[in-house]
Amino acid sequence: MLEFKFDTQLLIEGTNLDEDAINDYITANLKGDCLLAVGDEDLIKIHFHTNEPWQLLEYCASLGEIYDVVVENMERQEAGLQG
C-alpha cells in the first residue's frame, strides 16, 4: 500500500513566483513526498504525491492561475485500473 496515493501535477502561471518559496511552503505545510517545483517567476510546474490533493490545489491557486491539473490515484494504477 502506498503512503501517499494521489499523484498531483499542475502548472501555476503568475508573476514573481518563487520556486524555492513554493517548495519550502509545501514541504513545511502539506503532507506528501516526491515534490518537484520548477520553473521561473512566470510559470511553475508542480508534481507532488499526497493524500489531500485539494490542499495543494488551494495553495497553488492562491499564487496565480492554475491549469493542466492532473490528479491520478496511484493505488488504482498499481492494481491495473484507470488512475
C-alpha positions in Angstrom: 0.0 0.0 0.0 1.2 3.5 -0.9 1.7 6.0 1.9 0.6 8.9 -0.5 -1.9 7.8 -3.1 -2.6 10.8 -5.3 0.0 11.9 -7.9 -0.9 15.6 -8.3 0.6 17.7 -11.2 -0.2 21.2 -12.3 1.1 24.5 -13.7 0.9 27.8 -11.9 1.1 30.9 -14.1 1.6 34.2 -12.3 4.1 37.0 -11.6 7.0 37.0 -9.2 6.7 33.3 -8.5 9.5 31.8 -6.4 10.1 28.1 -6.8 12.2 27.9 -3.6 9.5 29.6 -1.5 6.8 27.4 -3.0 8.9 24.3 -2.4 9.5 25.4 1.2 5.9 26.1 1.9 4.7 22.8 0.5 7.4 20.8 2.4 6.5 22.6 5.7 2.7 22.6 5.5 1.5 19.7 3.3 1.8 16.0 3.9 3.4 14.2 0.9 6.5 13.2 -0.9 8.2 13.3 -4.3 7.9 17.1 -4.6 9.0 18.9 -7.7 8.6 22.6 -8.0 10.5 24.0 -11.0 10.2 27.0 -13.3 10.7 30.7 -13.3 8.9 33.8 -12.0 6.1 33.4 -14.5 5.4 29.7 -14.7 6.0 26.9 -12.1 5.5 23.1 -12.7 4.4 21.2 -9.6 4.5 17.5 -9.0 3.6 16.1 -5.6 2.3 12.8 -4.1 -0.3 13.4 -1.3 -3.5 12.1 0.2 -5.0 15.6 0.2 -4.6 17.0 -3.4 -7.2 19.7 -2.7 -4.9 21.3 -0.2 -2.2 21.6 -2.8 -4.6 22.9 -5.4 -5.9 25.5 -2.9 -2.4 26.7 -2.1 -1.3 26.9 -5.7 -4.5 28.7 -6.8 -3.6 31.4 -4.2 -0.4 32.1 -6.1 -1.7 32.5 -9.6 -3.8 30.8 -12.3 -3.6 27.0 -12.2 -4.1 24.8 -15.2 -3.2 21.4 -16.7 -4.2 19.9 -13.4 -3.8 16.1 -13.2 -4.7 14.1 -10.1 -4.2 10.4 -10.5 -4.9 7.6 -8.0 -1.7 5.6 -7.9 -3.3 2.8 -5.9 -5.8 2.2 -8.7 -3.0 2.3 -11.3 -1.0 -0.2 -9.2 -4.0 -2.5 -9.4 -4.1 -2.2 -13.2 -7.1 0.1 -13.2 -7.6 3.6 -14.7 -6.0 6.1 -12.3 
